[in-house]
């Protein structure tokens, strides 16, 4: 597993106290480890509901 720090210039200027983001190679897929700037609860719930509905449509339920 390779971990490298990533901090785009825009992000650097946005917050001086923010920890730098890191990219982690998970079997060929790059995953960013970051601190969210807002509450992600609603976004995660909406995406989960969307995917659930899509899967139900695929199986015809």
The first five atom37 places (N, CA, C, CB, O) and aatype in JSON, in Angstrom:
{
  "aatype": [20, 20, 20, 20, 20, 20, 20, 20, 20, 20, 20, 20, 20, 20, 20, 20, 20, 20, 20, 20, 20, 20, 20, 20, 20, 20, 20, 20, 20, 20, 20, 20, 20, 20, 20, 20, 20, 20, 20, 20, 20, 20, 20, 20, 20, 20, 20, 20, 20, 20, 20, 20, 20, 20, 20, 20, 20, 20, 20, 20, 20],
  "atom_mask": [
    [1, 1, 1, 1, 1],
    [1, 1, 1, 1, 1],
    [1, 1, 1, 1, 1],
    [1, 1, 1, 1, 1],
    [1, 1, 1, 1, 1],
    [1, 1, 1, 1, 1],
    [1, 1, 1, 1, 1],
    [1, 1, 1, 1, 1],
    [1, 1, 1, 1, 1],
    [1, 1, 1, 1, 1],
    [1, 1, 1, 1, 1],
    [1, 1, 1, 1, 1],
    [1, 1, 1, 1, 1],
    [1, 1, 1, 1, 1],
    [1, 1, 1, 1, 1],
    [1, 1, 1, 1, 1],
    [1, 1, 1, 1, 1],
    [1, 1, 1, 1, 1],
    [1, 1, 1, 1, 1],
    [1, 1, 1, 1, 1],
    [1, 1, 1, 1, 1],
    [1, 1, 1, 1, 1],
    [1, 1, 1, 1, 1],
    [1, 1, 1, 1, 1],
    [1, 1, 1, 1, 1],
    [1, 1, 1, 1, 1],
    [1, 1, 1, 1, 1],
    [1, 1, 1, 1, 1],
    [1, 1, 1, 1, 1],
    [1, 1, 1, 1, 1],
    [1, 1, 1, 1, 1],
    [1, 1, 1, 1, 1],
    [1, 1, 1, 1, 1],
    [1, 1, 1, 1, 1],
    [1, 1, 1, 1, 1],
    [1, 1, 1, 1, 1],
    [1, 1, 1, 1, 1],
    [1, 1, 1, 1, 1],
    [1, 1, 1, 1, 1],
    [1, 1, 1, 1, 1],
    [1, 1, 1, 1, 1],
    [1, 1, 1, 1, 1],
    [1, 1, 1, 1, 1],
    [1, 1, 1, 1, 1],
    [1, 1, 1, 1, 1],
    [1, 1, 1, 1, 1],
    [1, 1, 1, 1, 1],
    [1, 1, 1, 1, 1],
    [1, 1, 1, 1, 1],
    [1, 1, 1, 1, 1],
    [1, 1, 1, 1, 1],
    [1, 1, 1, 1, 1],
    [1, 1, 1, 1, 1],
    [1, 1, 1, 1, 1],
    [1, 1, 1, 1, 1],
    [1, 1, 1, 1, 1],
    [1, 1, 1, 1, 1],
    [1, 1, 1, 1, 1],
    [1, 1, 1, 1, 1],
    [1, 1, 1, 1, 1],
    [1, 1, 1, 1, 1]
  ],
  "atom_positions": [
    [[0.85, -1.17, 0.0], [0.0, 0.0, 0.0], [0.89, 1.23, 0.0], [-0.97, 0.0, 1.22], [1.79, 1.36, 0.84]],
    [[0.65, 2.14, -0.94], [1.43, 3.36, -1.05], [0.59, 4.53, -0.56], [1.9, 3.59, -2.5], [-0.57, 4.68, -0.96]],
    [[1.16, 5.36, 0.3], [0.46, 6.54, 0.8], [1.31, 7.75, 0.47], [0.19, 6.44, 2.34], [2.51, 7.77, 0.74]],
    [[0.69, 8.77, -0.12], [1.42, 9.99, -0.41], [0.56, 11.2, -0.09], [1.87, 10.02, -1.88], [-0.65, 11.18, -0.34]],
    [[1.15, 12.26, 0.47], [0.37, 13.45, 0.79], [-0.02, 14.2, -0.47], [1.16, 14.38, 1.73], [0.74, 14.29, -1.44]],
    [[-1.23, 14.74, -0.44], [-1.73, 15.53, -1.56], [-2.41, 16.76, -0.99], [-2.72, 14.7, -2.45], [-3.27, 16.65, -0.12]],
    [[-2.03, 17.93, -1.46], [-2.67, 19.17, -1.01], [-2.68, 20.13, -2.19], [-1.93, 19.79, 0.24], [-1.68, 20.82, -2.43]],
    [[-3.81, 20.19, -2.93], [-3.88, 21.12, -4.05], [-3.71, 22.56, -3.58], [-5.2, 20.96, -4.79], [-4.05, 22.88, -2.44]],
    [[-3.19, 23.46, -4.44], [-3.0, 24.86, -4.06], [-4.26, 25.53, -3.55], [-2.46, 25.63, -5.22], [-4.19, 26.33, -2.62]],
    [[-5.42, 25.22, -4.14], [-6.68, 25.84, -3.7], [-6.97, 25.44, -2.27], [-7.85, 25.42, -4.62], [-7.35, 26.28, -1.45]],
    [[-6.78, 24.16, -1.95], [-7.04, 23.68, -0.59], [-6.06, 24.3, 0.4], [-6.95, 22.15, -0.54], [-6.44, 24.61, 1.53]],
    [[-4.81, 24.48, -0.02], [-3.81, 25.08, 0.87], [-4.23, 26.49, 1.27], [-2.44, 25.11, 0.19], [-4.09, 26.88, 2.43]],
    [[-4.74, 27.25, 0.31], [-5.11, 28.62, 0.62], [-6.42, 28.69, 1.39], [-5.23, 29.42, -0.65], [-6.69, 29.69, 2.05]],
    [[-7.23, 27.64, 1.33], [-8.54, 27.64, 1.98], [-8.42, 27.52, 3.49], [-9.39, 26.52, 1.45], [-9.1, 28.24, 4.22]],
    [[-7.58, 26.63, 3.96], [-7.51, 26.39, 5.4], [-6.09, 26.11, 5.83], [-8.42, 25.23, 5.79], [-5.46, 25.17, 5.35]],
    [[-5.59, 26.92, 6.72], [-4.23, 26.73, 7.22], [-4.17, 25.61, 8.24], [-3.71, 28.02, 7.84], [-3.1, 25.02, 8.44]],
    [[-5.29, 25.29, 8.9], [-5.3, 24.26, 9.95], [-5.66, 22.88, 9.42], [-6.28, 24.65, 11.03], [-5.63, 21.9, 10.18]],
    [[-6.0, 22.77, 8.16], [-6.42, 21.48, 7.6], [-5.24, 20.55, 7.46], [-7.11, 21.68, 6.24], [-4.13, 20.95, 7.09]],
    [[-5.49, 19.29, 7.76], [-4.47, 18.26, 7.54], [-4.37, 18.01, 6.04], [-4.8, 16.94, 8.33], [-5.39, 18.07, 5.34]],
    [[-3.17, 17.73, 5.54], [-3.08, 17.42, 4.11], [-3.83, 16.14, 3.78], [-1.61, 17.31, 3.68], [-3.87, 15.21, 4.58]],
    [[-4.41, 16.1, 2.6], [-5.1, 14.9, 2.13], [-4.06, 13.84, 1.79], [-6.01, 15.2, 0.91], [-2.91, 14.17, 1.48]],
    [[-4.45, 12.59, 1.85], [-3.56, 11.52, 1.41], [-4.29, 10.66, 0.41], [-3.07, 10.68, 2.61], [-5.5, 10.45, 0.5]],
    [[-3.54, 10.16, -0.56], [-4.07, 9.19, -1.51], [-3.51, 7.83, -1.15], [-3.72, 9.58, -2.99], [-2.31, 7.69, -0.94]],
    [[-4.38, 6.85, -1.08], [-3.98, 5.49, -0.74], [-4.33, 4.59, -1.91], [-4.67, 5.0, 0.58], [-5.45, 4.62, -2.41]],
    [[-3.37, 3.78, -2.35], [-3.59, 2.83, -3.43], [-4.17, 1.56, -2.84], [-2.28, 2.54, -4.2], [-3.49, 0.82, -2.14]],
    [[-5.44, 1.3, -3.13], [-6.13, 0.1, -2.64], [-6.33, -0.84, -3.82], [-7.51, 0.45, -1.97], [-7.39, -0.84, -4.45]],
    [[-5.33, -1.64, -4.12], [-5.44, -2.6, -5.22], [-5.68, -1.95, -6.57], [-6.53, -3.56, -4.94], [-6.48, -2.45, -7.35]],
    [[-5.0, -0.86, -6.86], [-5.14, -0.19, -8.14], [-6.17, 0.92, -8.16], [-5.5, -1.18, -9.18], [-6.3, 1.62, -9.16]],
    [[-6.91, 1.1, -7.07], [-7.89, 2.18, -6.96], [-7.35, 3.2, -5.98], [-9.29, 1.64, -6.51], [-7.02, 2.86, -4.84]],
    [[-7.26, 4.47, -6.4], [-6.8, 5.52, -5.51], [-7.95, 6.0, -4.64], [-6.19, 6.69, -6.3], [-9.01, 6.38, -5.14]],
    [[-7.73, 5.99, -3.34], [-8.74, 6.43, -2.38], [-8.17, 7.65, -1.66], [-9.12, 5.29, -1.36], [-7.05, 7.6, -1.15]],
    [[-8.93, 8.73, -1.6], [-8.5, 9.95, -0.92], [-8.98, 9.92, 0.51], [-9.02, 11.21, -1.65], [-10.16, 9.7, 0.78]],
    [[-8.06, 10.16, 1.43], [-8.43, 10.3, 2.84], [-8.39, 11.78, 3.17], [-7.46, 9.47, 3.78], [-7.33, 12.4, 3.18]],
    [[-9.57, 12.34, 3.43], [-9.69, 13.78, 3.66], [-10.65, 14.05, 4.81], [-10.17, 14.5, 2.38], [-11.41, 13.17, 5.22]],
    [[-10.6, 15.26, 5.32], [-11.59, 15.7, 6.3], [-12.68, 16.45, 5.56], [-10.94, 16.59, 7.42], [-12.38, 17.39, 4.83]],
    [[-13.94, 16.05, 5.73], [-15.03, 16.74, 5.03], [-15.19, 18.17, 5.53], [-16.34, 15.97, 5.19], [-14.92, 18.47, 6.7]],
    [[-15.65, 19.04, 4.64], [-15.89, 20.43, 5.0], [-17.32, 20.64, 5.49], [-15.61, 21.33, 3.82], [-17.66, 21.72, 5.97]],
    [[-18.16, 19.6, 5.38], [-19.54, 19.69, 5.84], [-19.99, 18.32, 6.31], [-20.48, 20.23, 4.71], [-19.26, 17.34, 6.19]],
    [[-21.2, 18.26, 6.85], [-21.78, 16.99, 7.3], [-22.16, 16.16, 6.08], [-23.01, 17.24, 8.23], [-22.91, 16.62, 5.22]],
    [[-21.66, 14.94, 6.02], [-21.91, 14.08, 4.86], [-23.06, 13.11, 5.06], [-20.66, 13.32, 4.54], [-23.33, 12.3, 4.18]],
    [[-23.74, 13.17, 6.19], [-24.79, 12.21, 6.52], [-25.87, 12.17, 5.45], [-25.41, 12.55, 7.85], [-26.23, 11.09, 4.97]],
    [[-26.4, 13.33, 5.06], [-27.47, 13.37, 4.06], [-26.99, 12.88, 2.7], [-28.02, 14.79, 3.93], [-27.72, 12.17, 2.0]],
    [[-25.79, 13.26, 2.32], [-25.25, 12.85, 1.03], [-25.1, 11.34, 0.97], [-23.89, 13.53, 0.77], [-25.47, 10.71, -0.03]],
    [[-24.58, 10.74, 2.03], [-24.39, 9.29, 2.08], [-25.74, 8.58, 2.05], [-23.6, 8.88, 3.34], [-25.9, 7.59, 1.34]],
    [[-26.72, 9.08, 2.81], [-28.04, 8.46, 2.85], [-28.71, 8.52, 1.48], [-28.93, 9.16, 3.9], [-29.28, 7.53, 1.03]],
    [[-28.65, 9.68, 0.83], [-29.27, 9.82, -0.49], [-28.63, 8.89, -1.51], [-29.17, 11.27, -0.97], [-29.33, 8.28, -2.32]],
    [[-27.31, 8.78, -1.48], [-26.63, 7.89, -2.43], [-26.97, 6.44, -2.15], [-25.11, 8.1, -2.36], [-27.15, 5.66, -3.09]],
    [[-27.05, 6.05, -0.89], [-27.42, 4.68, -0.53], [-28.83, 4.37, -1.02], [-27.32, 4.46, 1.0], [-29.08, 3.3, -1.58]],
    [[-29.77, 5.31, -0.82], [-31.14, 5.11, -1.29], [-31.21, 5.01, -2.81], [-32.04, 6.26, -0.8], [-31.95, 4.19, -3.35]],
    [[-30.42, 5.84, -3.49], [-30.4, 5.8, -4.95], [-29.89, 4.46, -5.46], [-29.53, 6.94, -5.51], [-30.47, 3.87, -6.37]],
    [[-28.81, 3.97, -4.86], [-28.25, 2.68, -5.28], [-29.19, 1.53, -4.96], [-26.89, 2.45, -4.61], [-29.32, 0.59, -5.75]],
    [[-29.85, 1.6, -3.8], [-30.8, 0.55, -3.44], [-31.94, 0.5, -4.44], [-31.35, 0.78, -2.01], [-32.33, -0.57, -4.89]],
    [[-32.48, 1.67, -4.78], [-33.58, 1.72, -5.76], [-33.13, 1.2, -7.12], [-34.1, 3.16, -5.89], [-33.88, 0.48, -7.79]],
    [[-31.92, 1.55, -7.52], [-31.39, 1.07, -8.8], [-31.27, -0.46, -8.81], [-30.02, 1.71, -9.09], [-31.63, -1.1, -9.79]],
    [[-30.77, -1.03, -7.73], [-30.64, -2.49, -7.64], [-32.0, -3.18, -7.64], [-29.87, -2.88, -6.38], [-32.17, -4.22, -8.27]],
    [[-32.98, -2.6, -6.94], [-34.33, -3.17, -6.93], [-34.95, -3.14, -8.32], [-35.22, -2.41, -5.94], [-35.65, -4.08, -8.71]],
    [[-34.7, -2.08, -9.08], [-35.21, -1.99, -10.45], [-34.57, -3.04, -11.34], [-34.97, -0.59, -11.02], [-35.23, -3.6, -12.21]],
    [[-33.29, -3.3, -11.12], [-32.58, -4.3, -11.93], [-33.16, -5.7, -11.75], [-31.1, -4.31, -11.59], [-33.26, -6.47, -12.7]],
    [[-33.55, -6.02, -10.51], [-34.09, -7.36, -10.25], [-35.6, -7.41, -10.43], [-33.72, -7.81, -8.84], [-36.21, -8.47, -10.29]],
    [[-36.22, -6.27, -10.75], [-37.64, -6.25, -11.05], [-38.55, -6.22, -9.84], [-37.98, -7.41, -11.85], [-39.69, -6.67, -9.93]],
    [[-38.09, -5.7, -8.72], [-38.95, -5.6, -7.54], [-39.55, -4.22, -7.4], [-38.17, -5.94, -6.28], [-40.3, -3.96, -6.46]]
  ]
}
